[in-house]
Amino acid sequence: MKIVALIKQVPDTYSERKLSDSDQTLDREGTEAVIDEINERAVEAALLLKEAHDDSEVVVVSMGPDRATDAIRKALSMGADSAVHLSDEALHGSCAVQTAKALSKAIGTVDGWNLIVAGEQASDGQIGAVPAMIADVLGVPSLTHVVELEVSGSTVTAKRETDDGVTRLSAELPAVVSIGEKANEPRYPSFKGIMAAKKKPVSTLDLAGAGIDPSEVGLAHALTSVTSAAPKPPKQAGEKVTDEGDGGAKIAEYLVGQKLI
Ligand SMILES: Cc1cc2nc3c(=O)[nH]c(=O)nc-3n(C[C@H](O)[C@H](O)[C@H](O)COP(=O)(O)OP(=O)(O)OC[C@H]3O[C@@H](n4cnc5c(N)ncnc54)[C@H](O)[C@@H]3O)c2cc1C
């Protein structure tokens, strides 16, 4: 089985995330960049499948600037076998639809893939749609919010967990699976893994190498764009009701005033 793990390098949650003043895209230069935590979970899910199935292989695919190689190396040091890095200045500012189309092209360079494992939502863009869009572009099933994953023969089965409950899903391969936050804890790379990762093959593709038309990507052709951004206003202090024997009536009065009862 050949499993593609989609990983994105994102600004560290501990560093300040801001948009550049010039084009309102994420200012990646001024922040610490790391592999997205949910993508470590996706790589872990792929590695568990690889360990459960002989002759399996995990190929990491990432679209991002040159420095995304650090995130790719982290996935390789966890145990992935090889990587495809789609990197081209022209991709800057691509929207979710363009990202999904471009990643689909990069995935197309991986011969004989059966399963794509992604995170359900990136912690920077938070669009939460790229895996389903890739499934649509490639014409394969999409299994979302997955917390457990198994493959038997040509069938993938998954436990899907949302706020509403737990669902069991199955689909025929090839398919796309997006991993939820509660999925398997990612392993730490071992020293041996870190050393081995340095020698694993990483194929770097530009637009031409991936067969992407420049008019299909980038800020100038994006279907959506961020027009402005501002920090959330701080929460207002709540109203305090002091109970002087009439607390219940005061609360009822307040709720009526808010048209809540
Ligand atoms: C502050 C901000 C606002 C933005 N607003 C918008 C907007 O309103 N509309 C819009 O279309 N775009 C927007 N973008 C762009 C967006 O971040 C991405 O470039 C792209 O649209 C994918 O969205 P996402 O990463 O949130 O994807 P999600 O769908 O949240 O990502 C889910 C999973 O898909 C995979 N994946 C996503 N991107 C990559 C990648 N580059 N390489 C490998 N795997 C990947 C990962 O496995 C990831 O866990 C915004 C970006 C920022 C930083």
PDBQT file of the ligand as one rigid body, heavy atoms in Angstrom, charges set to zero:
ROOT
HETATM    1  C1  LIG A 301      -5.138  34.173   8.202  1.00  0.00    +0.000 C 
HETATM    2  C2  LIG A 301      -5.395  33.418   6.918  1.00  0.00    +0.000 A 
HETATM    3  C3  LIG A 301      -6.608  33.533   6.321  1.00  0.00    +0.000 A 
HETATM    4  C4  LIG A 301      -6.877  32.826   5.165  1.00  0.00    +0.000 A 
HETATM    5  N1  LIG A 301      -8.101  32.953   4.632  1.00  0.00    +0.000 NA
HETATM    6  C5  LIG A 301      -8.402  32.256   3.548  1.00  0.00    +0.000 A 
HETATM    7  C6  LIG A 301      -9.738  32.307   3.016  1.00  0.00    +0.000 A 
HETATM    8  O1  LIG A 301     -10.606  32.991   3.556  1.00  0.00    +0.000 OA
HETATM    9  N2  LIG A 301     -10.020  31.566   1.921  1.00  0.00    +0.000 N 
HETATM   10  C7  LIG A 301      -9.074  30.767   1.340  1.00  0.00    +0.000 A 
HETATM   11  O2  LIG A 301      -9.393  30.118   0.365  1.00  0.00    +0.000 OA
HETATM   12  N3  LIG A 301      -7.808  30.677   1.830  1.00  0.00    +0.000 NA
HETATM   13  C8  LIG A 301      -7.448  31.398   2.909  1.00  0.00    +0.000 A 
HETATM   14  N4  LIG A 301      -6.203  31.305   3.418  1.00  0.00    +0.000 N 
HETATM   15  C9  LIG A 301      -5.217  30.460   2.750  1.00  0.00    +0.000 C 
HETATM   16  C10 LIG A 301      -5.068  29.103   3.401  1.00  0.00    +0.000 C 
HETATM   17  O3  LIG A 301      -4.288  29.137   4.562  1.00  0.00    +0.000 OA
HETATM   18  C11 LIG A 301      -4.339  28.109   2.554  1.00  0.00    +0.000 C 
HETATM   19  O4  LIG A 301      -3.366  28.621   1.818  1.00  0.00    +0.000 OA
HETATM   20  C12 LIG A 301      -5.226  27.235   1.768  1.00  0.00    +0.000 C 
HETATM   21  O5  LIG A 301      -6.370  27.894   1.396  1.00  0.00    +0.000 OA
HETATM   22  C13 LIG A 301      -5.504  25.955   2.517  1.00  0.00    +0.000 C 
HETATM   23  O6  LIG A 301      -6.276  26.229   3.624  1.00  0.00    +0.000 OA
HETATM   24  P1  LIG A 301      -5.940  25.558   5.002  1.00  0.00    +0.000 P 
HETATM   25  O7  LIG A 301      -4.487  25.354   5.138  1.00  0.00    +0.000 OA
HETATM   26  O8  LIG A 301      -6.663  26.296   6.044  1.00  0.00    +0.000 OA
HETATM   27  O9  LIG A 301      -6.547  24.110   4.720  1.00  0.00    +0.000 OA
HETATM   28  P2  LIG A 301      -7.332  23.088   5.605  1.00  0.00    +0.000 P 
HETATM   29  O10 LIG A 301      -8.426  22.586   4.745  1.00  0.00    +0.000 OA
HETATM   30  O11 LIG A 301      -7.678  23.616   6.955  1.00  0.00    +0.000 OA
HETATM   31  O12 LIG A 301      -6.194  21.971   5.756  1.00  0.00    +0.000 OA
HETATM   32  C14 LIG A 301      -6.540  20.643   6.111  1.00  0.00    +0.000 C 
HETATM   33  C15 LIG A 301      -5.406  19.737   5.773  1.00  0.00    +0.000 C 
HETATM   34  O13 LIG A 301      -5.101  19.799   4.367  1.00  0.00    +0.000 OA
HETATM   35  C16 LIG A 301      -3.710  19.593   4.177  1.00  0.00    +0.000 C 
HETATM   36  N5  LIG A 301      -3.094  20.806   3.620  1.00  0.00    +0.000 N 
HETATM   37  C17 LIG A 301      -3.579  22.064   3.552  1.00  0.00    +0.000 A 
HETATM   38  N6  LIG A 301      -2.698  22.894   2.961  1.00  0.00    +0.000 NA
HETATM   39  C18 LIG A 301      -1.614  22.130   2.660  1.00  0.00    +0.000 A 
HETATM   40  C19 LIG A 301      -0.360  22.390   2.066  1.00  0.00    +0.000 A 
HETATM   41  N7  LIG A 301      -0.037  23.631   1.672  1.00  0.00    +0.000 N 
HETATM   42  N8  LIG A 301       0.509  21.374   1.903  1.00  0.00    +0.000 NA
HETATM   43  C20 LIG A 301       0.183  20.111   2.294  1.00  0.00    +0.000 A 
HETATM   44  N9  LIG A 301      -0.978  19.803   2.884  1.00  0.00    +0.000 NA
HETATM   45  C21 LIG A 301      -1.867  20.791   3.077  1.00  0.00    +0.000 A 
HETATM   46  C22 LIG A 301      -3.112  19.331   5.570  1.00  0.00    +0.000 C 
HETATM   47  O14 LIG A 301      -3.125  17.965   5.816  1.00  0.00    +0.000 OA
HETATM   48  C23 LIG A 301      -4.099  20.055   6.462  1.00  0.00    +0.000 C 
HETATM   49  O15 LIG A 301      -4.040  19.561   7.799  1.00  0.00    +0.000 OA
HETATM   50  C24 LIG A 301      -5.887  31.996   4.571  1.00  0.00    +0.000 A 
HETATM   51  C25 LIG A 301      -4.670  31.904   5.205  1.00  0.00    +0.000 A 
HETATM   52  C26 LIG A 301      -4.422  32.579   6.359  1.00  0.00    +0.000 A 
HETATM   53  C27 LIG A 301      -3.120  32.412   7.028  1.00  0.00    +0.000 C 
ENDROOT
TORSDOF 0
